[in-house]
Amino acid sequence: MASEETGFIAETNDGVLTVTFNRPAVGNAIPSAAVPVLTSLFQSAATDPAVRVLLIRGEGKIFSAGGDVRNFHETLAAPPEQRREDYRARLDRVVGLIESFTALDLPIIAACQGAVAGAGMTYALGADIVLADETVNFLFSHQRVGLTPDGGVSALLPRAVGERKAVELVLTAASVKADEALRLGLVSRLVPAESLQDEALKIAHRFAAAPQHVIRRAKRLLHGATQRPLREQMQAERDAIADSVADADFAEGVSAFLEKRAPEFPSARGG
């Protein structure tokens, strides 16, 4: 799937759905037209047996500069009240996108280089694994164009770095480069620029070959675990184990371990 209008390319190979922001001339800014298409894509991926991993990347030197400021400029001709209603409608449409993205229980990997800014930050903050090279720069730049955070950033950022640090980053319109991004937890691992895409794909293929029910149950268990009471979390663990031992993947994993061979999990074969 490719479209100049939506500004991204989507391809599925060997269980990996790769979404590439593909407007390098404008910093991979994400146009409004991408919102319904990405929403539909993520909704489909949630139930598509051919998709076992989501990899998000940006073409060129920048991951994504966020919203399209050129489009913002075009709206200045409208009176303030009209702009208010226009942006309310835009953000109402974004809700479905963020919900469909964050609801995915398949593994999500983001490969980030250069600027990660504005609404483009959503995809890094919502990923399970974030790889970045030494050029990465998380730009909390909404304030610089007179805006508050959008794209779910206000919900996802505190989960990644804690509430107090999230407030500091947003209110100071911070620029967070590679080493600090790693220290704060915005990035999982730094890799050399020449290895970034290959390493991200390597991890994606590792996830695609893993026992799929286990991967997804584990992700569901861990997300939000600190907000649940201990007993509720332990019951969820119990249920996940009980469901896992009933899977063919469990039998294959145990057999492969005892036979000293690499497992070939049934859930990772098809689609």
Secondary structure, DSSP 8 states (H G I E B T S, - for coil): -EETTTTEEEEEETTEEEEEE--GGGTT-B-TTHHHHHHHHHHHHHH-TT--EEEEEESTT-SB--B-HHHHHHGGGS-HHHHHHHHHHHHHHHHHHHHHHHT--S-EEEEE-SEEEGGGHHHHHT-SEEEE-TT-EEE--GGGGT----TTHHHHHHHHH-HHHHHHHHHTT-EEEHHHHHHHTS-SEE--GGGHHHHHHHHHHHHHTS-HHHHHHHHHHHTTGGGS-HHHHHHHHHHHHHHHHTSHHHHHHHHHHHTTS----GGGT--
